[in-house]
Amino acid sequence: MPVEFTGKTALVTGSGTAGGLGHAIAEILVRGGATVVVTGRDPERGVQVAEGLGARFIAADLADPDSVRALAAEAGTVDILVNNAALMTGATQDLREFDDVFAVNVRAPFVLTTALAPKMAANGGGSVVNVSSTAAGIGMPGMGVYGASKAALESLTRAWAAEYAHGNVRVNAVAPGPMHTAKAVAMIGPDLGGYGGTVPLDRSADPAEVAEAVAFAASARASYMTGAVLPVDGGRAAV
Ligand SMILES: NC(=O)c1ccc[n+]([C@@H]2O[C@H](COP(=O)([O-])OP(=O)(O)OC[C@H]3O[C@@H](n4cnc5c(N)ncnc54)[C@H](OP(=O)(O)O)[C@@H]3O)[C@@H](O)[C@H]2O)c1
């Protein structure tokens, strides 16, 4: 039975890239009946994705706090916020990249969540889902800054779960392992550099498989789940 989102509104960051996880999440929410806002930096690409889904597109640069605040204001009151956008970089020593990664992966979810979660609470409740990564919990060469940003996001997930619970706002994270999104394939190659073979299930995930877990966490079916970090990683966290 499909997850039910009739009458719900949702904002999914990083959803303007065809073949990305955000696109797959937006698709599953729309299929469930939600009214979805797709957002990304590129209006041409984003509008095309949004139109394909029957969603609305708002352009925003999550590296710029003013742009993030404007996005929150334009999105208005939503029932579901998915902080999915991220800068995935291998650099660990470049200060500029360090700041960029933390701006997009940590500061933008902070600005969006602190703007939108109180409105959800005032509206009777809601759900925030943060997209983390296996890299938050294990040491991966060249992924130190990215992993640290995702660990920060997981920590914020727990703090926000405690802070917003009284307003019936649940906050959870989903931590994917290797996933053959269009971007990951373009960056590392079709087999993700053999990364899929490092997990017990011995393959990378289709983004739709991870989107299912995000949709569950966002839905009323997860009504007693908050502050959780759900690994959707082919078993990587288990070994
Ligand atoms: N692929 C994997 O193997 C994997 C594994 C673990 C976790 N994850 C996580 O899964 C999520 C989705 O990743 P993905 O593989 O689907 O990659 P993706 O297609 O590149 O998605 C990332 C999205 O972030 C958006 N973004 C980046 N910088 C932005 C900025 N400054 N302002 C606005 N949007 C920005 C991009 O949007 P625009 O380019 O349209 O602006 C893009 O749509 C990320 O949180 C990532 O960390 C991925």
The ligand as a Gaussian input file, in Angstrom:
#p B3LYP/6-31G(d) Opt

LIG

0 1
 N       24.936000       9.111000      -3.730000
 C       25.402000       8.491000      -2.667000
 O       26.079000       7.462000      -2.774000
 C       25.082000       9.013000      -1.285000
 C       25.475000       8.267000      -0.187000
 C       25.153000       8.713000       1.087000
 C       24.452000       9.890000       1.251000
 N       24.090000      10.614000       0.149000
 C       23.328000      11.847000       0.388000
 O       22.140000      11.827000      -0.397000
 C       21.737000      13.164000      -0.690000
 C       21.454000      13.322000      -2.157000
 O       22.628000      13.069000      -2.899000
 P       22.605000      12.637000      -4.449000
 O       23.518000      11.489000      -4.597000
 O       21.196000      12.552000      -4.913000
 O       23.370000      13.844000      -5.145000
 P       22.838000      15.049000      -6.059000
 O       21.994000      14.558000      -7.158000
 O       24.048000      15.862000      -6.403000
 O       21.950000      15.835000      -5.041000
 C       22.433000      16.849000      -4.271000
 C       21.535000      18.042000      -4.482000
 O       22.019000      19.075000      -3.652000
 C       21.783000      20.272000      -4.314000
 N       22.722000      21.296000      -3.910000
 C       24.059000      21.210000      -3.765000
 N       24.561000      22.404000      -3.427000
 C       23.510000      23.270000      -3.364000
 C       23.382000      24.652000      -3.072000
 N       24.428000      25.432000      -2.805000
 N       22.149000      25.197000      -3.120000
 C       21.063000      24.445000      -3.431000
 N       21.118000      23.135000      -3.688000
 C       22.341000      22.556000      -3.672000
 C       21.940000      19.997000      -5.796000
 O       21.020000      20.834000      -6.451000
 P       21.346000      21.802000      -7.693000
 O       22.573000      21.304000      -8.354000
 O       20.101000      21.709000      -8.521000
 O       21.495000      23.146000      -7.080000
 C       21.521000      18.545000      -5.921000
 O       20.211000      18.422000      -6.435000
 C       22.851000      14.069000      -0.147000
 O       22.504000      14.537000       1.138000
 C       24.046000      13.128000      -0.023000
 O       24.967000      13.561000       0.959000
 C       24.397000      10.224000      -1.111000

